[in-house]
Amino acid sequence: MSVEVLIIILMLLLSAFFSGMEIAYVSSNKIHIEIEKKQGGFLAGVLTKLTAKPSKFITTMLIGNNIALVVYGFFMGDLLTAWFQSKLPSSSQLVNYLFTDLTLLTQTVISTLIILITAEFLPKVFFQIYANTFIKIFAVPAYFFYVLFSWVSNFVIWISDLILKTFFKTEGDQIQLAFTKVELGNYISEQMESVEKDDQVDTEIQIFQNALEFSEVKAREVMIPRTEIEAVEINESVKTLSQ
């Protein structure tokens, strides 16, 4: 296997990693991450640093992915050019046309299809489904690139903030969002599903889950109609009321 092929495979793996970690962070349950951070230890420290600045983490993953794509495109172009030349001349006029007159377009289509399937679509699907798991598994390599591209990320964020302040009169969002009701609900549901059938669910967990559903309940759904109420004059006697 040639060096070019090894580099292409490595870039595909890196692109898949960066794309996957980006979607995993966005899709992950922030409550799970916070709980992992509270556990202490090496992994907790890494997660704490990675999630301290969400915008910087996302920017780092995008930078890494773009670098991998550029290197991939460079070597993939040379590899496809050599492969095209080895197939020429061909008995098929269509092949000759695609590999000569439309060689750049053919290279672009082939390269794009490979990168979309192997480094974009499939990784994002798996990383989104198992977001919480992959965040923990790849936290250390993600932190390595987080530190490696730190100065580039800081520069990109600085440029972005400058554009926002200059043209849109606003600042970049530096405030970490609180846990959403969906995240809280999902976490509570997972905890209840993990309880064995014979075990009793904690009362506080049940109360908390019910409280999350209050926003979906209308007042008229819980009101009890009192059709048996009858009106009387304010000056009626006690005897009349008892009747």
Contacts in CASP RR format, 6 or more apart in sequence:
PFRMAT RR
TARGET T0000
AUTHOR 0000-0000-0000
METHOD contacts of the structure
MODEL  1
MSVEVLIIILMLLLSAFFSGMEIAYVSSNKIHIEIEKKQGGFLAGVLTKL
TAKPSKFITTMLIGNNIALVVYGFFMGDLLTAWFQSKLPSSSQLVNYLFT
DLTLLTQTVISTLIILITAEFLPKVFFQIYANTFIKIFAVPAYFFYVLFS
WVSNFVIWISDLILKTFFKTEGDQIQLAFTKVELGNYISEQMESVEKDDQ
VDTEIQIFQNALEFSEVKAREVMIPRTEIEAVEINESVKTLSQ
4 75 0 8 1.000
4 78 0 8 1.000
4 79 0 8 1.000
5 79 0 8 1.000
7 71 0 8 1.000
7 75 0 8 1.000
8 72 0 8 1.000
8 75 0 8 1.000
8 76 0 8 1.000
8 79 0 8 1.000
11 68 0 8 1.000
11 69 0 8 1.000
11 71 0 8 1.000
11 72 0 8 1.000
11 73 0 8 1.000
11 75 0 8 1.000
12 68 0 8 1.000
12 72 0 8 1.000
12 114 0 8 1.000
12 115 0 8 1.000
12 118 0 8 1.000
12 119 0 8 1.000
13 119 0 8 1.000
14 64 0 8 1.000
14 65 0 8 1.000
14 68 0 8 1.000
15 65 0 8 1.000
15 68 0 8 1.000
15 69 0 8 1.000
15 72 0 8 1.000
15 115 0 8 1.000
15 119 0 8 1.000
15 120 0 8 1.000
16 118 0 8 1.000
16 119 0 8 1.000
16 120 0 8 1.000
16 122 0 8 1.000
16 123 0 8 1.000
17 123 0 8 1.000
17 138 0 8 1.000
17 141 0 8 1.000
18 61 0 8 1.000
18 62 0 8 1.000
18 64 0 8 1.000
18 65 0 8 1.000
18 68 0 8 1.000
18 145 0 8 1.000
19 61 0 8 1.000
19 65 0 8 1.000
19 119 0 8 1.000
19 120 0 8 1.000
19 123 0 8 1.000
19 124 0 8 1.000
19 127 0 8 1.000
20 61 0 8 1.000
20 123 0 8 1.000
20 124 0 8 1.000
20 126 0 8 1.000
20 127 0 8 1.000
20 128 0 8 1.000
20 134 0 8 1.000
21 61 0 8 1.000
21 127 0 8 1.000
21 134 0 8 1.000
21 135 0 8 1.000
21 138 0 8 1.000
21 142 0 8 1.000
22 58 0 8 1.000
22 61 0 8 1.000
22 62 0 8 1.000
22 65 0 8 1.000
23 124 0 8 1.000
23 127 0 8 1.000
23 128 0 8 1.000
23 131 0 8 1.000
24 127 0 8 1.000
24 128 0 8 1.000
24 130 0 8 1.000
24 131 0 8 1.000
24 134 0 8 1.000
24 135 0 8 1.000
24 138 0 8 1.000
25 51 0 8 1.000
25 54 0 8 1.000
25 57 0 8 1.000
25 58 0 8 1.000
25 61 0 8 1.000
25 131 0 8 1.000
25 135 0 8 1.000
26 58 0 8 1.000
27 127 0 8 1.000
27 128 0 8 1.000
27 131 0 8 1.000
28 131 0 8 1.000
28 132 0 8 1.000
28 135 0 8 1.000
29 131 0 8 1.000
29 132 0 8 1.000
29 183 0 8 1.000
29 186 0 8 1.000
29 187 0 8 1.000
30 179 0 8 1.000
30 183 0 8 1.000
31 179 0 8 1.000
31 183 0 8 1.000
31 184 0 8 1.000
31 187 0 8 1.000
32 132 0 8 1.000
32 187 0 8 1.000
33 47 0 8 1.000
33 51 0 8 1.000
33 132 0 8 1.000
33 135 0 8 1.000
36 43 0 8 1.000
36 44 0 8 1.000
36 47 0 8 1.000
36 136 0 8 1.000
37 44 0 8 1.000
37 45 0 8 1.000
37 47 0 8 1.000
37 48 0 8 1.000
37 51 0 8 1.000
38 44 0 8 1.000
43 136 0 8 1.000
43 139 0 8 1.000
43 140 0 8 1.000
46 139 0 8 1.000
46 140 0 8 1.000
46 143 0 8 1.000
47 135 0 8 1.000
47 136 0 8 1.000
47 139 0 8 1.000
49 143 0 8 1.000
49 146 0 8 1.000
50 57 0 8 1.000
50 139 0 8 1.000
50 142 0 8 1.000
50 143 0 8 1.000
50 146 0 8 1.000
51 57 0 8 1.000
53 174 0 8 1.000
54 176 0 8 1.000
55 157 0 8 1.000
55 172 0 8 1.000
55 173 0 8 1.000
55 174 0 8 1.000
56 146 0 8 1.000
56 150 0 8 1.000
56 153 0 8 1.000
56 154 0 8 1.000
56 157 0 8 1.000
57 142 0 8 1.000
57 146 0 8 1.000
59 153 0 8 1.000
59 156 0 8 1.000
59 157 0 8 1.000
60 145 0 8 1.000
60 146 0 8 1.000
60 149 0 8 1.000
60 150 0 8 1.000
60 152 0 8 1.000
60 153 0 8 1.000
61 142 0 8 1.000
61 145 0 8 1.000
63 149 0 8 1.000
63 152 0 8 1.000
63 153 0 8 1.000
63 156 0 8 1.000
64 145 0 8 1.000
64 149 0 8 1.000
68 119 0 8 1.000
69 115 0 8 1.000
72 111 0 8 1.000
72 115 0 8 1.000
73 111 0 8 1.000
76 107 0 8 1.000
76 111 0 8 1.000
76 114 0 8 1.000
77 107 0 8 1.000
77 111 0 8 1.000
80 106 0 8 1.000
80 107 0 8 1.000
80 110 0 8 1.000
80 111 0 8 1.000
81 103 0 8 1.000
81 107 0 8 1.000
84 99 0 8 1.000
84 103 0 8 1.000
84 106 0 8 1.000
84 107 0 8 1.000
85 99 0 8 1.000
87 95 0 8 1.000
87 99 0 8 1.000
88 95 0 8 1.000
88 96 0 8 1.000
88 99 0 8 1.000
88 100 0 8 1.000
89 96 0 8 1.000
90 96 0 8 1.000
90 99 0 8 1.000
98 106 0 8 1.000
99 106 0 8 1.000
126 134 0 8 1.000
127 134 0 8 1.000
146 153 0 8 1.000
160 172 0 8 1.000
161 171 0 8 1.000
161 172 0 8 1.000
164 170 0 8 1.000
164 171 0 8 1.000
164 172 0 8 1.000
165 171 0 8 1.000
181 212 0 8 1.000
181 215 0 8 1.000
184 208 0 8 1.000
184 212 0 8 1.000
185 209 0 8 1.000
185 212 0 8 1.000
188 205 0 8 1.000
188 208 0 8 1.000
188 209 0 8 1.000
188 212 0 8 1.000
189 209 0 8 1.000
191 205 0 8 1.000
192 201 0 8 1.000
192 205 0 8 1.000
192 209 0 8 1.000
195 201 0 8 1.000
232 240 0 8 1.000
232 241 0 8 1.000
END
